[in-house]
Amino acid sequence: MNAKEKGSALLRLRGAGATVESIRQMADIYGEDDTLRPNYFVTQKFESAKAITAFGGYALFKGLMTDELIYASRDVFGAEYLNIDYTLSPVAFKAQIDALEALQIQEASEKASEARSLGVTIGDAVVAVNKKISQINKSDMVVASEVTKHNIRLAISSLQSLLGENTLQVEVAKELQTV
């Protein structure tokens, strides 16, 4: 089996869960064929875990970072693998990875801040509540205990209270806007 076949097999078998070991194995495969580049393995269904293994292994093979540092920066390798310059010196390469990681953190923070400012902070919880409610049907309620019915009434009351508070805040905000 040649290096390309070994790399493809490794990505098929271990690519779904990038590990320090799979990064090391990929680096060894690059060592068998120094003409092999990670771009060879990129396909339409190329997932971030495969990118971490293929491109992280290449960075390890080139001596640009240690396997532990590559794994610690796996979010960068998984998302930015085509934007990383693998021709840099190890120091410049690490600085590039750090800058990309800082950019990812900043973008995530800005996205979270925007979501909070738009009031999109409880969306997942609301979806989960709706999903649970949709699992209850009338036949369940026929046999429900009084305790269960009491708990449902408490939940309804809590939700109505929450809706009332949100409406009040919106009305106060509208009044402040007109002042």
C-alpha positions as CSV (number, residue, x, y, z in Angstrom):
1,M,0.0,0.0,0.0
2,N,1.5,3.4,-1.0
3,A,1.4,6.5,1.1
4,K,-1.7,8.0,-0.6
5,E,-3.6,4.8,0.0
6,K,-2.5,4.7,3.6
7,G,-3.5,8.3,4.2
8,S,-6.9,7.8,2.6
9,A,-7.4,4.6,4.7
10,L,-6.4,6.4,7.9
11,L,-8.8,9.3,7.1
12,R,-11.6,6.8,6.4
13,L,-11.0,4.8,9.6
14,R,-9.9,7.5,12.1
15,G,-10.8,10.7,10.4
16,A,-14.2,11.0,12.1
17,G,-12.5,11.6,15.4
18,A,-9.1,13.4,15.1
19,T,-6.7,12.4,17.9
20,V,-3.1,13.1,18.7
21,E,-2.4,9.5,17.5
22,S,-4.1,10.0,14.2
23,I,-2.1,13.2,13.6
24,R,1.1,11.3,14.4
25,Q,0.2,8.5,12.1
26,M,-0.6,11.0,9.3
27,A,2.8,12.7,9.8
28,D,4.5,9.3,9.4
29,I,2.6,8.7,6.1
30,Y,3.9,12.1,4.8
31,G,7.4,10.9,5.8
32,E,7.0,7.9,3.4
33,D,6.3,10.1,0.4
34,D,7.6,13.7,0.6
35,T,5.7,14.7,-2.5
36,L,2.4,14.0,-0.8
37,R,0.5,17.1,0.3
38,P,-2.7,17.3,2.4
39,N,-4.7,18.9,-0.4
40,Y,-4.7,15.5,-2.1
41,F,-7.1,14.2,0.6
42,V,-9.6,17.1,0.3
43,T,-13.0,15.9,-1.1
44,Q,-16.5,17.3,-1.2
45,K,-17.3,15.6,2.1
46,F,-14.1,16.6,3.8
47,E,-15.0,17.1,7.5
48,S,-13.1,19.1,10.1
49,A,-11.9,16.0,11.9
50,K,-10.3,14.8,8.7
51,A,-8.8,18.2,8.1
52,I,-7.3,18.1,11.6
53,T,-5.7,14.8,10.9
54,A,-4.6,15.5,7.3
55,F,-3.3,19.1,7.7
56,G,-2.3,18.7,11.3
57,G,-0.3,15.7,10.4
58,Y,1.4,17.7,7.6
59,A,2.3,20.4,10.0
60,L,3.8,17.8,12.4
61,F,5.7,16.2,9.5
62,K,7.1,19.6,8.5
63,G,8.2,20.2,12.2
64,L,6.0,23.3,12.4
65,M,4.3,22.4,15.7
66,T,4.1,19.5,18.2
67,D,1.3,17.0,18.0
68,E,-0.1,18.2,21.3
69,L,-0.1,21.9,20.1
70,I,-1.8,20.9,16.9
71,Y,-4.5,19.0,18.7
72,A,-4.9,21.9,21.1
73,S,-5.4,24.1,18.0
74,R,-7.7,21.6,16.3
75,D,-10.5,24.2,15.9
76,V,-8.2,26.3,13.7
77,F,-7.0,23.3,11.6
78,G,-10.6,22.1,11.3
79,A,-12.0,25.3,10.0
80,E,-9.0,27.2,8.4
81,Y,-7.0,24.3,6.9
82,L,-7.0,25.8,3.4
83,N,-6.0,29.3,4.6
84,I,-3.0,28.2,6.6
85,D,0.5,28.9,5.2
86,Y,2.6,25.7,5.7
87,T,5.7,27.3,4.2
88,L,6.4,29.5,7.3
89,S,9.1,28.9,9.9
90,P,7.8,27.2,13.1
91,V,7.7,30.4,15.0
92,A,5.8,32.3,12.3
93,F,3.6,29.3,11.8
94,K,2.6,29.2,15.5
95,A,2.0,32.9,15.4
96,Q,-0.3,32.4,12.4
97,I,-2.2,29.7,14.2
98,D,-2.5,31.8,17.3
99,A,-3.8,34.8,15.2
100,L,-6.4,32.6,13.5
101,E,-7.5,31.1,16.8
102,A,-7.9,34.6,18.3
103,L,-9.9,35.6,15.3
104,Q,-12.2,32.6,15.8
105,I,-12.7,33.5,19.5
106,Q,-13.4,37.1,18.6
107,E,-16.0,36.1,15.9
108,A,-17.7,33.6,18.3
109,S,-17.8,36.3,21.0
110,E,-19.2,38.9,18.6
111,K,-21.8,36.4,17.4
112,A,-22.8,35.6,21.0
113,S,-23.0,39.3,21.9
114,E,-25.2,40.0,18.9
115,A,-27.5,37.1,19.8
116,R,-27.8,38.4,23.4
117,S,-28.5,42.0,22.2
118,L,-31.2,40.6,19.9
119,G,-32.7,38.7,22.8
120,V,-31.8,35.3,21.3
121,T,-30.5,33.8,24.5
122,I,-33.1,31.3,25.3
123,G,-34.0,29.9,21.9
124,D,-32.7,26.4,22.6
125,A,-34.6,26.2,25.9
126,V,-37.8,27.3,24.2
127,V,-37.4,24.8,21.5
128,A,-36.8,22.1,24.1
129,V,-39.9,23.0,26.0
130,N,-42.0,23.0,22.9
131,K,-40.6,19.6,21.9
132,K,-41.5,18.2,25.4
133,I,-44.9,19.7,25.3
134,S,-45.6,18.2,21.9
135,Q,-44.9,14.7,23.3
136,I,-47.8,15.0,25.7
137,N,-51.2,14.1,24.2
138,K,-54.8,14.1,25.5
139,S,-54.8,10.4,26.2
140,D,-51.8,11.0,28.6
141,M,-53.8,13.7,30.4
142,V,-56.8,11.4,31.0
143,V,-54.6,9.2,33.2
144,A,-52.4,11.9,34.6
145,S,-52.2,12.2,38.4
146,E,-53.3,15.3,40.2
147,V,-49.6,16.0,41.0
148,T,-48.8,15.9,37.2
149,K,-51.7,18.2,36.4
150,H,-50.6,20.6,39.2
151,N,-47.1,20.6,37.8
152,I,-48.5,21.4,34.3
153,R,-50.5,24.3,35.8
154,L,-47.4,25.6,37.5
155,A,-45.5,25.4,34.2
156,I,-48.2,27.3,32.4
157,S,-48.3,29.9,35.1
158,S,-44.5,30.3,35.0
159,L,-44.5,30.7,31.2
160,Q,-47.4,33.2,31.3
161,S,-45.4,35.2,33.9
162,L,-42.3,35.1,31.8
163,L,-44.3,36.3,28.8
164,G,-45.8,39.1,30.9
165,E,-42.4,40.3,32.0
166,N,-41.0,40.3,28.5
167,T,-44.0,42.3,27.3
168,L,-43.6,44.8,30.1
169,Q,-39.9,45.3,29.2
170,V,-40.7,45.8,25.5
171,E,-43.4,48.4,26.4
172,V,-40.9,50.2,28.7
173,A,-38.3,50.2,25.9
174,K,-40.8,51.6,23.4
175,E,-41.7,54.4,25.9
176,L,-38.0,55.2,26.3
177,Q,-37.5,55.3,22.6
178,T,-40.3,57.9,22.2
179,V,-38.9,60.2,24.9
